[in-house]
């Protein structure tokens, strides 16, 4: 378990955390992010990934037990975090995350092996974005499509290409776990994951790539955007982490949290504002199955695929930087 820091670490924790404010709707929103510019009284923000609650007694895994990322490879030099990066965590239960301790937690992460070390999959693969001029594809319901050139599979494929180009052997599962029915998506994804974990115990990072959704008071989709260092507009990223807060067993959640915090710090250091607050929830999202599992929301339905692909590149670069051990 991540150690609670003494009072001497208080000043560092304050310096590392972004101030948050309680909006009129009761939603905690970082002051530095796009959400803070909206009229909060008319904003309804919700996580689509929170609609399915895992049963209290899932079947016991029969796959080989993987090593924790903290014990799976020789130690690599960790990126030298400057201490000025912006890390914000929103908790749905009273945990009290110690950001400096999470950043300092050792990570032995050798992603460049002959065997696959990264798996990308999509619990809600058919999620899609706001159409751009020239895009013409079928939608079963608004902002959902089976066309893998325009749904979350396209975003996952972009991450895979960039990681593979950097020498990181990456698998990408393109199963539409939410089609034909959105209900049961996590159960369907669980069955897929069991096969991968049994076949590839070398995996160190498992990314469930989604997009979020936000509506204004009139039911219109709105985007969460950030301006990159290049001047381009990108979709904001948001890590969603499960925990033991709901009373369920989850042996990997604190290691997963430490990994997500490191990635968010690297992302924010290069492109301030690209990340929304990391969401630490009392659910699990299948993340109790295996170490190194992260759920990431790449923008919202109001964003465009072009914006999402730019963010996917930044996420890939942060993974590569952390794997290299240099910022």
Secondary structure, DSSP 8 states (H G I E B T S, - for coil): ------GGGHHHHHHHB--EEE-TTS-EEETTSGGGGS-GGG-EEE-GGGS----SS-----S-----GGGSS---------S---B-EEESSS----HHHHHHS-------SSS--EEEE-TTTTBB----TT-----SBTTB-S-TTTBHHHHHHHHHHHHHHTT--EEE----TTSS-STTHHHHHHHHHHHHHHH-TT--EEEEEEEEEEE-TTS-B---EEE-TTS-EEE-EEEEE--STTS---TTHHHHHHHHHHHHHHHHHHSTTSB--EEE-S--TTGGGSTTEEEEEEEETTS-HHHHHHHHHHHHHHHHHHHHT--
